[in-house]
Amino acid sequence: MNSFPRQYQWFIGLAAGVTGITVFMGVTTWFINFILLFLFLGILVITRTWHDRGFYQVCGGETLVISCSIMNLWAGLFAVCMVAGIVCEALGLLESHQDLRPFALFCGVSFILTLLIQLSNHVLLPLIILGGMTALILVIQSVRSYQFRKHLTGA
């Protein structure tokens, strides 16, 4: 019996990482990260029984990701991966070990894009790649949705 939900375990990792990075970087606006961290925790607690809680968690986590990204690009990557883990866990997308593969792929692609942004010192090329990948994912998802509807209607 696990009475402590795994999304809160992810949050503890997020809080520890953001706290450590903020203290290590010694930024003057350190309090903003902690305010956004507590705001995100409030969203996690308030929306724990809501059907559409993933949307609210993504919106609440995005401000924390932006705040960490302003501080350091790699801190933003860490926050992105942790918030994605929390949202996937809340939506039940990380139930088995096979579910971890797409999540690890997401984190790996995010790492490569972050490295590309860091090395190129430009945002245009990674933005084009990210936009192309997003368009490709949307096309694949719409085709799969069409095939699913076609299969269910018996056509």
C-alpha positions as CSV (number, residue, x, y, z in Angstrom):
1,M,0.0,0.0,0.0
2,N,1.4,3.3,-1.1
3,S,-0.4,6.1,0.6
4,F,2.0,8.8,-0.7
5,P,1.1,9.5,-4.4
6,R,4.0,9.3,-6.8
7,Q,3.3,12.7,-8.3
8,Y,4.2,14.2,-4.9
9,Q,7.4,12.2,-4.9
10,W,8.2,13.8,-8.3
11,F,7.4,17.2,-6.7
12,I,9.8,16.6,-3.8
13,G,12.5,16.0,-6.5
14,L,11.5,19.1,-8.3
15,A,11.5,21.2,-5.1
16,A,14.9,19.8,-4.1
17,G,16.4,20.5,-7.5
18,V,15.0,24.0,-7.8
19,T,16.1,24.9,-4.3
20,G,19.6,23.5,-4.9
21,I,20.0,25.3,-8.2
22,T,18.6,28.5,-6.9
23,V,20.9,28.5,-3.9
24,F,23.9,27.4,-6.0
25,M,23.3,30.1,-8.6
26,G,22.8,32.8,-6.0
27,V,20.3,34.8,-8.0
28,T,19.0,38.0,-6.5
29,T,15.4,37.1,-7.4
30,W,15.6,33.8,-5.5
31,F,12.2,34.3,-3.8
32,I,10.3,34.1,-7.1
33,N,11.3,30.5,-7.6
34,F,10.0,29.6,-4.2
35,I,6.8,31.5,-4.6
36,L,6.2,29.7,-7.9
37,L,7.1,26.4,-6.3
38,F,4.5,26.8,-3.6
39,L,2.0,28.0,-6.2
40,F,2.6,24.8,-8.1
41,L,2.2,22.7,-5.0
42,G,-1.1,24.5,-4.3
43,I,-2.3,23.6,-7.8
44,L,-1.2,20.0,-7.3
45,V,-3.2,19.8,-4.0
46,I,-6.3,21.7,-5.2
47,T,-6.7,19.8,-8.5
48,R,-5.9,16.3,-7.2
49,T,-9.5,15.1,-7.7
50,W,-10.3,17.2,-10.9
51,H,-10.8,15.4,-14.1
52,D,-8.8,17.9,-16.2
53,R,-6.1,18.5,-13.6
54,G,-3.3,17.9,-16.2
55,F,-4.1,21.2,-17.9
56,Y,-3.9,23.2,-14.7
57,Q,-0.7,21.5,-13.6
58,V,0.9,22.3,-17.0
59,C,-0.2,25.9,-16.7
60,G,1.1,26.2,-13.1
61,G,4.4,24.4,-13.9
62,E,5.1,26.5,-17.0
63,T,5.7,29.7,-14.9
64,L,8.1,27.8,-12.8
65,V,9.9,26.4,-15.9
66,I,10.2,30.0,-17.3
67,S,11.5,31.3,-14.0
68,C,14.1,28.5,-13.9
69,S,15.0,29.0,-17.5
70,I,15.7,32.7,-17.0
71,M,18.1,31.7,-14.2
72,N,19.9,29.0,-16.2
73,L,19.0,27.0,-19.4
74,W,19.9,23.7,-17.7
75,A,17.8,24.5,-14.7
76,G,14.9,25.1,-17.1
77,L,15.5,21.7,-18.7
78,F,15.4,20.1,-15.2
79,A,12.2,21.8,-14.4
80,V,10.6,20.8,-17.7
81,C,11.4,17.2,-17.2
82,M,10.2,17.2,-13.6
83,V,6.9,19.0,-14.4
84,A,6.3,16.6,-17.3
85,G,6.9,13.7,-14.9
86,I,4.4,15.1,-12.4
87,V,1.8,15.7,-15.1
88,C,2.3,12.3,-16.7
89,E,2.0,10.6,-13.3
90,A,-1.1,12.6,-12.4
91,L,-2.7,11.5,-15.7
92,G,-1.7,7.9,-15.2
93,L,0.7,7.8,-18.2
94,L,3.6,6.3,-16.1
95,E,2.0,3.2,-14.8
96,S,4.5,0.6,-16.1
97,H,8.1,0.4,-17.1
98,Q,7.2,0.5,-20.8
99,D,5.5,3.9,-20.2
100,L,8.9,5.3,-19.1
101,R,10.3,4.9,-22.6
102,P,8.3,7.7,-24.2
103,F,9.0,9.9,-21.2
104,A,12.7,9.2,-21.4
105,L,12.6,9.9,-25.2
106,F,10.9,13.3,-24.4
107,C,13.6,14.1,-21.8
108,G,16.3,13.0,-24.3
109,V,15.0,15.2,-27.1
110,S,14.6,18.1,-24.7
111,F,18.2,17.6,-23.7
112,I,19.4,17.6,-27.3
113,L,17.4,20.7,-28.1
114,T,18.8,22.5,-25.0
115,L,22.3,21.5,-26.0
116,L,21.6,22.8,-29.5
117,I,20.4,26.1,-28.2
118,Q,23.4,26.4,-25.8
119,L,25.9,25.6,-28.6
120,S,24.3,27.6,-31.4
121,N,23.6,30.6,-29.3
122,H,20.5,31.1,-31.4
123,V,16.9,30.2,-30.9
124,L,15.7,30.1,-34.6
125,L,17.1,26.7,-35.6
126,P,15.9,24.8,-32.5
127,L,12.6,26.7,-32.8
128,I,12.2,25.5,-36.4
129,I,13.1,21.9,-35.3
130,L,10.6,22.1,-32.4
131,G,7.9,23.5,-34.6
132,G,8.5,20.8,-37.2
133,M,8.4,18.0,-34.6
134,T,5.2,19.5,-33.1
135,A,3.6,19.6,-36.6
136,L,4.7,16.0,-37.2
137,I,3.3,14.8,-33.9
138,L,0.0,16.6,-34.6
139,V,-0.3,15.0,-38.1
140,I,0.5,11.5,-36.6
141,Q,-2.1,12.0,-33.9
142,S,-4.8,13.2,-36.2
143,V,-4.2,10.2,-38.6
144,R,-4.4,7.9,-35.6
145,S,-7.6,9.5,-34.4
146,Y,-9.1,9.2,-37.9
147,Q,-8.1,5.5,-38.0
148,F,-9.6,4.9,-34.6
149,R,-12.9,6.6,-35.5
150,K,-13.0,4.7,-38.8
151,H,-12.4,1.4,-37.0
152,L,-15.1,2.1,-34.4
153,T,-17.8,3.1,-37.0
154,G,-17.1,-0.1,-38.9
155,A,-16.3,1.6,-42.2
